[in-house]
Amino acid sequence: MAKQKIAVVGAGLIGLSTAVYISESISKCSVTVISDKFTPNTTSDVAAGMLIPHTYQGIPIPQQKQWFRETFDYLFEINNSSEASDAGINLVSGWQIFKTIPDEVLPFWSDVVLGFRSMTEEELKKFPQHRFGQAFTTLKCDCPSYLLWLEKRLKENGNQVYARRIEDLWELHSKYDIVINCSGIGSRELMGDLEIHPVRGQVLKVDAPWVNHFIRDGDGLTYIYPGIHNVTLGGTRQKDNWSLSADPRSSKDIFDRCCALEPSLQRAQDIKVRVGLRPSRFAVRLQKEILVHDGKKLPVVHNYGHGSGGFSVHRGTAKEAARLVGECIAALEGSSLKAKL
């Protein structure tokens, strides 16, 4: 039977990781990624890339934990291989700190990260404004490096990447059997999904190689994330703000907040400002849909709306999207068989 032709719309983290998973797990298909934006110009390129889960209100916690564990295990395997440098993956230890003791002192992901424990009184002396903290080791992705690595893997498997803006998924009906929609915030226009909205994030990328430990305020708004090439300082969380222009006041506020947690950052050099729009939704949209036009059908698998939690669950949601694609392929092959009979 001929290979099923699959188009993935979107070349950010979710699109590329989904395309790679499908190309490596489903033998009877060819995969093409189509997008008008590629690294370094995607939302994913701005992300800090830390594996600390964001909680989705509309998804059961066991499902979120499974996605996180699958993602953590996958990246940990890369971290322990010769691919770690090219993929931009590294382990980083640090602290999540709270001004008041949180309701959940043991988050659902505490047994997935490494060495999770409560901070000692001695450690908390570094943060006199905070009463409680958690210490652990997790993984961090250098986002542009990781996207390039994913794209390289995809091409090595014989698949293709095209630069093109898609206005309507039905444009792809004549060339592809199945379409996977990983268009992120673009799904608002592409699918008319008004549940997805931007949450504007502004961060600073600074040169401060002496900073080795991450620091994250418990509300997730202020953070210091050291990576392979720079340190990410954040951030902002501005709902329904579509502006991609840097705001100098926000930059100063971010820098001041981060310096309050780590005073040595006053000496940071080469400060760059980055802005991205998190594709936020009540729950990730991960489901099948059949588009119908003039009696013809186009199977679509949606995988978008990861908000600020994409890096923490991307491999897990890619695996689930691949399972849905497998169901679509089985249905297409069943229809083809019936037609022949």
Salt bridges, closest charged atoms under 4 A:
GLU24 OE2 - ARG153 NH2 2.90
ASP36 OD2 - ARG165 NH1 3.05
GLU70 OE2 - LYS319 NZ 3.41
ASP111 OD1 - LYS65 NZ 2.91
ASP111 OD2 - ARG69 NH2 3.72
GLU122 OE1 - LYS125 NZ 3.25
GLU123 OE2 - ARG117 NH2 2.78
ASP142 OD2 - HIS229 NE2 3.96
GLU151 OE2 - LYS155 NZ 3.10
GLU167 OE2 - ARG165 NE 3.15
GLU171 OE1 - ARG164 NH2 2.90
GLU189 OE2 - ARG165 NH2 3.97
ASP193 OD2 - ARG281 NE 2.93
GLU195 OE1 - ARG281 NH2 3.65
ASP217 OD2 - HIS130 NE2 3.16
ASP247 OD1 - ARG249 NE 3.75
ASP253 OD2 - ARG257 NE 2.99
ASP256 OD2 - LYS252 NZ 2.71
GLU262 OE1 - LYS126 NZ 3.02
ASP270 OD2 - LYS272 NZ 2.85
GLU289 OE1 - ARG285 NH2 3.37
GLU289 OE1 - HIS302 NE2 2.65
ASP294 OD2 - HIS293 NE2 3.61
GLU320 OE2 - ARG323 NH2 2.67
GLU327 OE1 - LYS288 NZ 2.60
GLU327 OE2 - ARG323 NH1 2.59
GLU333 OE1 - LYS28 NZ 3.60
